[in-house]
Amino acid sequence: MKLVFDYNNIANEQGVAIAITGLIIVFTALFLITLFIALLPKILKILEPILPAAHEPHGSVAREHAPKGNQELLIAAAAAAAYHKHQEDGK
């Protein structure tokens, strides 16, 4: 089977009209998605009194039980733990 490409086939069979229609549909959808993303913060501000507050089951518990000591010591301990875990995984 031989495929012949010719611009006359596109023009004669309404290919240009179909392509333009497809472009309009795609760019309209992209515009609507962009518009929704841009308006989402405003919509959420309006819905804020209606929607329930965010629930953080792990964040609040971790903050309550976190030691009140030196932050630098906690960071050093976390870094050491991550380093040792990385060393174990590399073996």
TIGULUM-926634 format. One line per field, with one value per atom (N, C-alpha, C): residue number from 1; residue in three letters; atom name; y, z, x. Coordinates in steps of 0.05 Angstrom, whole numbers. Each point is the difference from the previous one (the first is absolute). Layout:
<atoms>
lumtor [NUM:...]
gudren [Ala:...]
drenlo [CA:...]
c2 [Y:...]
c3 [Z:...]
c1 [X:...]
</atoms>
This chain:
<atoms>
lumtor [1:1:1:2:2:2:3:3:3:4:4:4:5:5:5:6:6:6:7:7:7:8:8:8:9:9:9:10:10:10:11:11:11:12:12:12:13:13:13:14:14:14:15:15:15:16:16:16:17:17:17:18:18:18:19:19:19:20:20:20:21:21:21:22:22:22:23:23:23:24:24:24:25:25:25:26:26:26:27:27:27:28:28:28:29:29:29:30:30:30:31:31:31:32:32:32:33:33:33:34:34:34:35:35:35:36:36:36:37:37:37:38:38:38:39:39:39:40:40:40:41:41:41:42:42:42:43:43:43:44:44:44:45:45:45:46:46:46:47:47:47:48:48:48:49:49:49:50:50:50:51:51:51:52:52:52:53:53:53:54:54:54:55:55:55:56:56:56:57:57:57:58:58:58:59:59:59:60:60:60:61:61:61:62:62:62:63:63:63:64:64:64:65:65:65:66:66:66:67:67:67:68:68:68:69:69:69:70:70:70:71:71:71:72:72:72:73:73:73:74:74:74:75:75:75:76:76:76:77:77:77:78:78:78:79:79:79:80:80:80:81:81:81:82:82:82:83:83:83:84:84:84:85:85:85:86:86:86:87:87:87:88:88:88:89:89:89:90:90:90:91:91:91]
gudren [Met:Met:Met:Lys:Lys:Lys:Leu:Leu:Leu:Val:Val:Val:Phe:Phe:Phe:Asp:Asp:Asp:Tyr:Tyr:Tyr:Asn:Asn:Asn:Asn:Asn:Asn:Ile:Ile:Ile:Ala:Ala:Ala:Asn:Asn:Asn:Glu:Glu:Glu:Gln:Gln:Gln:Gly:Gly:Gly:Val:Val:Val:Ala:Ala:Ala:Ile:Ile:Ile:Ala:Ala:Ala:Ile:Ile:Ile:Thr:Thr:Thr:Gly:Gly:Gly:Leu:Leu:Leu:Ile:Ile:Ile:Ile:Ile:Ile:Val:Val:Val:Phe:Phe:Phe:Thr:Thr:Thr:Ala:Ala:Ala:Leu:Leu:Leu:Phe:Phe:Phe:Leu:Leu:Leu:Ile:Ile:Ile:Thr:Thr:Thr:Leu:Leu:Leu:Phe:Phe:Phe:Ile:Ile:Ile:Ala:Ala:Ala:Leu:Leu:Leu:Leu:Leu:Leu:Pro:Pro:Pro:Lys:Lys:Lys:Ile:Ile:Ile:Leu:Leu:Leu:Lys:Lys:Lys:Ile:Ile:Ile:Leu:Leu:Leu:Glu:Glu:Glu:Pro:Pro:Pro:Ile:Ile:Ile:Leu:Leu:Leu:Pro:Pro:Pro:Ala:Ala:Ala:Ala:Ala:Ala:His:His:His:Glu:Glu:Glu:Pro:Pro:Pro:His:His:His:Gly:Gly:Gly:Ser:Ser:Ser:Val:Val:Val:Ala:Ala:Ala:Arg:Arg:Arg:Glu:Glu:Glu:His:His:His:Ala:Ala:Ala:Pro:Pro:Pro:Lys:Lys:Lys:Gly:Gly:Gly:Asn:Asn:Asn:Gln:Gln:Gln:Glu:Glu:Glu:Leu:Leu:Leu:Leu:Leu:Leu:Ile:Ile:Ile:Ala:Ala:Ala:Ala:Ala:Ala:Ala:Ala:Ala:Ala:Ala:Ala:Ala:Ala:Ala:Ala:Ala:Ala:Ala:Ala:Ala:Tyr:Tyr:Tyr:His:His:His:Lys:Lys:Lys:His:His:His:Gln:Gln:Gln:Glu:Glu:Glu:Asp:Asp:Asp:Gly:Gly:Gly:Lys:Lys:Lys]
drenlo [N:CA:C:N:CA:C:N:CA:C:N:CA:C:N:CA:C:N:CA:C:N:CA:C:N:CA:C:N:CA:C:N:CA:C:N:CA:C:N:CA:C:N:CA:C:N:CA:C:N:CA:C:N:CA:C:N:CA:C:N:CA:C:N:CA:C:N:CA:C:N:CA:C:N:CA:C:N:CA:C:N:CA:C:N:CA:C:N:CA:C:N:CA:C:N:CA:C:N:CA:C:N:CA:C:N:CA:C:N:CA:C:N:CA:C:N:CA:C:N:CA:C:N:CA:C:N:CA:C:N:CA:C:N:CA:C:N:CA:C:N:CA:C:N:CA:C:N:CA:C:N:CA:C:N:CA:C:N:CA:C:N:CA:C:N:CA:C:N:CA:C:N:CA:C:N:CA:C:N:CA:C:N:CA:C:N:CA:C:N:CA:C:N:CA:C:N:CA:C:N:CA:C:N:CA:C:N:CA:C:N:CA:C:N:CA:C:N:CA:C:N:CA:C:N:CA:C:N:CA:C:N:CA:C:N:CA:C:N:CA:C:N:CA:C:N:CA:C:N:CA:C:N:CA:C:N:CA:C:N:CA:C:N:CA:C:N:CA:C:N:CA:C:N:CA:C:N:CA:C:N:CA:C:N:CA:C:N:CA:C:N:CA:C:N:CA:C:N:CA:C:N:CA:C:N:CA:C:N:CA:C:N:CA:C:N:CA:C]
c2 [-23:23:25:17:24:24:14:25:24:16:24:25:16:25:23:14:23:20:25:21:4:-8:1:-18:-23:-18:14:15:14:22:15:22:-11:-21:-10:-14:-13:-15:14:26:17:-5:-8:-5:26:22:25:8:-3:7:-18:-26:-18:7:7:8:26:19:25:-5:-17:-7:-13:-18:-14:20:19:20:17:8:16:-15:-25:-17:-2:-7:-4:26:22:25:11:-5:7:-15:-26:-16:9:6:10:27:17:26:-4:-18:-5:-11:-18:-11:22:17:22:19:6:18:-12:-26:-13:1:-6:1:28:20:28:8:-9:8:-18:-22:-19:13:17:12:18:14:17:-18:-21:-19:-12:-8:-12:19:26:20:3:-1:1:-24:-24:-25:-6:16:-6:-2:17:-3:-26:-10:-23:-26:0:-25:-4:-26:-5:7:4:6:-24:4:-21:-17:-25:-19:-10:5:-9:-21:-25:-20:-4:2:-5:25:22:24:10:1:11:-19:-26:-19:1:3:1:25:22:25:-1:-14:-2:-17:-21:-19:6:21:7:10:-8:11:30:13:29:9:-19:6:16:-1:15:-9:20:-6:-11:11:-9:-29:-8:-28:-19:9:-16:-2:21:0:-18:1:-17:-30:-6:-27:-10:16:-8:-4:18:-3:-25:-7:-24:-25:1:-23:-4:22:-2:-10:9:-8:-30:-10:-28:-17:9:-14:-2:22:1:-19:-2:-18:-29:-6:-28:-8:19:-6:-3:13:-1:-26:-16:-24:-23]
c3 [0:0:0:-18:-3:10:19:11:-15:-10:-15:16:6:15:-20:1:-18:15:-1:13:-12:-24:-13:14:11:14:25:14:24:-7:-21:-7:-12:-15:-13:20:20:19:26:1:23:24:-6:20:15:-14:13:21:-8:18:25:-4:23:18:-12:16:16:-13:14:23:-5:21:23:-5:21:16:-14:14:18:-10:17:25:-4:23:21:-9:18:15:-15:13:18:-6:17:27:-3:25:16:-13:15:13:-13:11:25:-2:23:23:-5:22:13:-16:10:17:-10:14:27:0:25:21:-10:18:11:-17:9:20:-3:17:25:1:23:27:4:26:9:-19:6:7:-15:6:28:6:27:22:-4:21:5:-21:3:14:-6:12:27:9:25:24:4:23:-2:-23:-4:4:-11:1:28:8:26:1:23:4:-8:-9:-7:24:-3:22:-4:19:-1:22:-6:22:9:-19:8:8:-13:6:28:10:27:21:-4:20:1:-23:0:14:-4:13:30:9:29:14:-13:12:-7:-15:-7:25:3:23:-3:23:1:1:-5:2:-22:-3:-19:-29:-17:-27:-16:5:-14:6:25:8:-15:-2:-15:-29:-12:-28:-5:18:-2:3:18:4:-25:-12:-24:-23:-2:-22:4:24:6:-7:7:-6:-30:-14:-29:-13:10:-10:4:24:5:-16:-4:-16:-29:-10:-27:-3:21:-1:0:15:1:-27:-13:-25:-22:2:-20:0:21:2:-15]
c1 [17:-17:18:-5:16:-15:13:-12:11:-18:8:-8:19:-6:-1:-22:-4:-17:8:-15:-28:-4:-26:-20:9:-18:-11:17:-9:-20:5:-17:-27:1:-24:-19:11:-16:-5:1:-6:20:24:20:8:0:7:-21:-25:-22:0:6:1:24:23:23:-5:-13:-6:-20:-20:-20:15:18:15:17:13:16:-18:-23:-18:-9:-7:-9:23:24:22:7:3:7:-22:-25:-22:2:5:3:24:23:23:-6:-14:-7:-18:-20:-18:15:19:16:17:12:16:-17:-23:-19:-8:-6:-7:22:25:23:4:-3:3:-21:-24:-22:-3:15:-3:5:21:3:-24:-11:-24:-24:-3:-22:3:24:5:-4:7:-6:-30:-15:-29:-11:11:-10:12:20:14:-19:-20:-18:-17:-4:-17:16:24:17:11:3:12:29:11:28:17:24:18:7:2:6:28:18:28:5:-6:3:29:19:28:15:-6:15:-4:-24:-5:11:-2:10:30:13:29:10:-14:9:-4:-21:-6:21:10:18:29:5:28:14:25:16:4:1:3:29:18:29:11:26:15:-7:-7:-7:24:24:23:7:-5:4:-19:-25:-20:7:9:7:24:20:23:-8:-18:-8:-15:-17:-14:19:20:20:16:7:16:-17:-25:-17:-3:-4:-2:26:22:26:4:-6:4:-20:-24:-19:10:11:11:24:16:23:-9:-20:-11:-12:-14:-13:21:23:21:16:-1:16:-12]
</atoms>
